Amino acid sequence: MRLTLMLSAVFALMAQPAFARAPATHPMDVRVVVVTAFEIGEDTGDRSGEFQAWAKVLPQKIPFPAGVRNLRYDPKTHVLAISTGEGTGHAAASIMALGMDPRFDLTHAYWVVAAIAGVNPNTGSAGSAAWIGDVIDSDFSYAIDPREAPQGWATGTLPYHRLEPYQQPVPDSSDNLFPLNHALRDWAYGLTRDIALADSKQLQDLRATYAGFPEAQKPPHVMVGEEVSGQSFWIGAMLNTHAEEWTRYWTGAKGTFVMTAMEDTGVARSLAMLAKAGKVAPDRLLVLRTASDYSAPPHGQSAHELMLSEMHGHFPAFDASLDAAWRVGGKVVFELANHWPRYRDHTPGAPS
């Protein structure tokens, strides 16, 4: 009987996937997870994407077979960086895989998204950085082609369980509104608001085309606002107006649409689920989005022309947005990591 029990235990252990087995040593302590969406080529040494600046200062490569790219880690600062892959699905799957990986202790970790985005020309300028207060999902909805919508509708997108755009009262918002920790966001903004961001003749020429958009003509700076997040890469004045209205609708007219991006509802949803399982702290997500381009064209240019210029060239503020993500995001990441006794058990912005 004893031999039978021992053999049963051995076979049960062998049947478990390697990913699920307990690590042989204590899990790595992680203070901050830097979340990026994409890299262009290698981790370092070639044209840079979002991941490369972090890879340069995080020397240890960690295989991550459940993800799209190996992780990077610094055992001195305990900072870990992940590239999730682009889009909501990739982001959600990658964050869940990391959160369930037994090699890491993430129970006290802060999560800092440092990634590029499109900026609303009514609220910001190319090359700028925004700390996000609320992430609003743009995908979870009903939809009618606008050409078939009833007369008078400004959009063919409807909230779930509503019969017309922006209909009151607002339905259950759990699938569309992802409120972040505003106190933590405000702390990060206060720490970085005076950072000087890179400007250039190219950015100045780009801003000059946005006559009639005062915020779009400002030099790059750090700001706060809300993000509209979804799977579609969109451009255009009409969709931009919808994003503004969609943000006001889900935030009770308290939020302002500043950035459009693709991954952060997946990140936020995954962390909320991992928090329920006791894997991560529920209120330690920071989202920093930096503007590589505008979400709507200047007067005199069509949405199609703007999209073609970006598809066949590259985002006009691409390099500036990567630099802003590193400058602004790095200030917060290493403040948290290098002063860990101060932040391990006390989230910045929370009452003492």
JOPELIN-V893814 format. One record per residue. N is the residue number from 1. BURIAL is 1 if it has 9 or more other C-alpha atoms within 8 Angstrom, else 0. D_FIRST is the distance of its C-alpha to the first C-alpha in Angstrom with 2 decimals. Layout:
N/BURIAL/D_FIRST ; N/BURIAL/D_FIRST
//
This chain:
1/0/0.00 ; 2/0/3.80 ; 3/0/5.43 ; 4/0/5.02 ; 5/0/6.28 ; 6/0/8.68 ; 7/0/9.93 ; 8/0/10.53 ; 9/0/12.47 ; 10/0/14.39 ; 11/0/15.38 ; 12/0/16.49 ; 13/0/18.57 ; 14/0/20.07 ; 15/0/21.05 ; 16/0/23.16 ; 17/0/26.77 ; 18/0/27.97 ; 19/0/30.49 ; 20/0/27.95 ; 21/1/25.86 ; 22/0/26.71 ; 23/0/29.36 ; 24/0/28.68 ; 25/0/31.63 ; 26/0/33.39 ; 27/1/35.10 ; 28/0/38.79 ; 29/0/41.10 ; 30/1/43.54 ; 31/1/46.76 ; 32/1/48.58 ; 33/1/47.62 ; 34/1/50.68 ; 35/1/50.46 ; 36/1/52.66 ; 37/1/52.84 ; 38/1/54.10 ; 39/1/55.12 ; 40/0/57.57 ; 41/0/56.36 ; 42/0/54.69 ; 43/1/53.55 ; 44/1/56.68 ; 45/0/59.78 ; 46/0/61.08 ; 47/0/62.43 ; 48/1/60.74 ; 49/1/58.84 ; 50/1/57.25 ; 51/1/54.39 ; 52/1/56.44 ; 53/1/58.10 ; 54/1/54.75 ; 55/1/53.21 ; 56/1/56.09 ; 57/0/55.13 ; 58/1/51.33 ; 59/1/50.56 ; 60/0/46.82 ; 61/0/45.60 ; 62/0/42.12 ; 63/0/40.61 ; 64/1/40.11 ; 65/0/38.79 ; 66/0/38.59 ; 67/1/42.28 ; 68/1/45.59 ; 69/1/46.35 ; 70/1/44.77 ; 71/1/44.99 ; 72/1/47.25 ; 73/1/46.58 ; 74/1/48.41 ; 75/0/46.27 ; 76/0/49.41 ; 77/1/50.35 ; 78/1/46.88 ; 79/1/48.57 ; 80/1/46.66 ; 81/1/48.49 ; 82/1/47.31 ; 83/1/49.25 ; 84/1/47.92 ; 85/1/49.98 ; 86/1/52.86 ; 87/1/52.66 ; 88/1/50.66 ; 89/0/47.72 ; 90/1/47.26 ; 91/1/47.67 ; 92/1/45.15 ; 93/1/42.48 ; 94/1/43.09 ; 95/1/43.08 ; 96/1/39.86 ; 97/1/38.22 ; 98/0/39.49 ; 99/1/38.61 ; 100/0/34.94 ; 101/1/34.71 ; 102/1/32.40 ; 103/1/34.60 ; 104/1/37.33 ; 105/1/37.95 ; 106/1/40.54 ; 107/0/40.40 ; 108/1/43.91 ; 109/1/45.38 ; 110/1/48.72 ; 111/1/49.18 ; 112/1/52.63 ; 113/1/53.63 ; 114/1/56.45 ; 115/1/57.74 ; 116/1/60.97 ; 117/1/62.43 ; 118/1/65.58 ; 119/1/67.93 ; 120/1/70.00 ; 121/1/73.63 ; 122/0/74.64 ; 123/1/72.50 ; 124/1/71.93 ; 125/1/72.84 ; 126/1/71.31 ; 127/1/69.68 ; 128/1/68.90 ; 129/1/65.57 ; 130/1/64.26 ; 131/1/61.62 ; 132/1/60.20 ; 133/1/59.93 ; 134/1/58.59 ; 135/1/57.11 ; 136/1/58.20 ; 137/1/56.46 ; 138/1/59.02 ; 139/0/56.75 ; 140/1/55.37 ; 141/1/58.34 ; 142/0/60.22 ; 143/0/62.70 ; 144/0/65.84 ; 145/0/67.93 ; 146/1/70.83 ; 147/0/73.30 ; 148/0/72.05 ; 149/1/71.72 ; 150/0/74.19 ; 151/0/77.47 ; 152/0/77.44 ; 153/1/73.81 ; 154/0/73.49 ; 155/0/70.05 ; 156/1/67.80 ; 157/1/64.72 ; 158/1/63.70 ; 159/1/61.08 ; 160/0/58.25 ; 161/0/59.31 ; 162/1/62.96 ; 163/0/65.83 ; 164/0/67.96 ; 165/1/67.74 ; 166/1/67.19 ; 167/1/67.34 ; 168/0/66.93 ; 169/0/64.92 ; 170/1/62.34 ; 171/1/59.06 ; 172/0/55.62 ; 173/0/55.77 ; 174/0/52.09 ; 175/0/52.15 ; 176/1/55.48 ; 177/1/55.98 ; 178/1/53.85 ; 179/0/55.51 ; 180/1/54.72 ; 181/1/55.12 ; 182/0/58.92 ; 183/1/59.16 ; 184/1/57.11 ; 185/1/59.20 ; 186/1/62.39 ; 187/1/61.24 ; 188/1/60.64 ; 189/1/64.01 ; 190/0/65.76 ; 191/1/64.31 ; 192/1/65.47 ; 193/1/68.45 ; 194/0/70.99 ; 195/1/69.39 ; 196/0/71.98 ; 197/1/70.71 ; 198/1/72.06 ; 199/1/75.12 ; 200/0/77.06 ; 201/0/80.04 ; 202/0/77.75 ; 203/1/76.30 ; 204/1/79.79 ; 205/0/81.08 ; 206/1/78.16 ; 207/1/78.80 ; 208/0/82.48 ; 209/0/81.79 ; 210/1/80.35 ; 211/1/83.72 ; 212/0/83.41 ; 213/1/79.85 ; 214/1/80.45 ; 215/1/76.82 ; 216/1/76.24 ; 217/1/79.14 ; 218/1/77.79 ; 219/1/76.52 ; 220/1/72.74 ; 221/1/71.36 ; 222/1/68.27 ; 223/1/68.00 ; 224/1/65.67 ; 225/1/65.08 ; 226/1/62.74 ; 227/1/61.03 ; 228/1/60.81 ; 229/1/57.71 ; 230/1/56.86 ; 231/1/55.96 ; 232/0/59.60 ; 233/0/61.96 ; 234/0/65.14 ; 235/1/68.74 ; 236/1/71.85 ; 237/1/74.03 ; 238/0/72.93 ; 239/1/69.21 ; 240/1/69.96 ; 241/0/71.71 ; 242/1/68.76 ; 243/1/66.41 ; 244/1/68.74 ; 245/1/68.83 ; 246/1/65.08 ; 247/1/64.53 ; 248/1/67.02 ; 249/1/65.48 ; 250/1/61.89 ; 251/1/62.95 ; 252/0/65.50 ; 253/0/68.36 ; 254/0/67.08 ; 255/1/65.76 ; 256/1/67.70 ; 257/1/66.52 ; 258/1/66.85 ; 259/1/64.26 ; 260/1/62.59 ; 261/1/59.31 ; 262/1/56.22 ; 263/1/52.86 ; 264/1/52.87 ; 265/1/51.75 ; 266/1/48.58 ; 267/1/48.15 ; 268/1/48.89 ; 269/1/46.65 ; 270/1/43.66 ; 271/1/44.18 ; 272/1/44.50 ; 273/0/41.13 ; 274/1/39.51 ; 275/1/41.10 ; 276/0/39.46 ; 277/0/36.08 ; 278/0/37.13 ; 279/1/37.51 ; 280/1/41.27 ; 281/1/44.19 ; 282/0/45.91 ; 283/0/49.50 ; 284/1/49.74 ; 285/1/50.92 ; 286/1/54.36 ; 287/1/56.03 ; 288/1/58.93 ; 289/1/60.75 ; 290/1/63.68 ; 291/1/66.38 ; 292/1/66.68 ; 293/1/69.05 ; 294/1/70.63 ; 295/1/69.17 ; 296/1/72.63 ; 297/1/75.67 ; 298/0/78.97 ; 299/0/81.97 ; 300/0/83.33 ; 301/0/80.07 ; 302/0/77.90 ; 303/1/74.14 ; 304/0/73.85 ; 305/0/75.95 ; 306/1/73.84 ; 307/1/70.59 ; 308/0/72.05 ; 309/1/73.22 ; 310/1/69.73 ; 311/0/67.97 ; 312/0/70.33 ; 313/0/70.74 ; 314/0/68.49 ; 315/0/68.36 ; 316/1/71.57 ; 317/1/69.96 ; 318/1/66.72 ; 319/0/67.13 ; 320/1/68.48 ; 321/1/65.54 ; 322/1/63.02 ; 323/1/65.02 ; 324/1/65.09 ; 325/1/61.32 ; 326/1/60.88 ; 327/1/63.65 ; 328/1/62.80 ; 329/1/59.03 ; 330/1/58.82 ; 331/1/60.77 ; 332/1/58.18 ; 333/1/55.07 ; 334/1/56.09 ; 335/0/57.50 ; 336/1/54.07 ; 337/1/52.16 ; 338/0/54.58 ; 339/0/54.89 ; 340/1/51.25 ; 341/0/51.44 ; 342/0/54.08 ; 343/1/52.19 ; 344/1/48.45 ; 345/0/48.36 ; 346/0/51.74 ; 347/1/52.68 ; 348/0/56.34 ; 349/0/58.56 ; 350/0/56.33 ; 351/0/57.77 ; 352/0/57.13
//
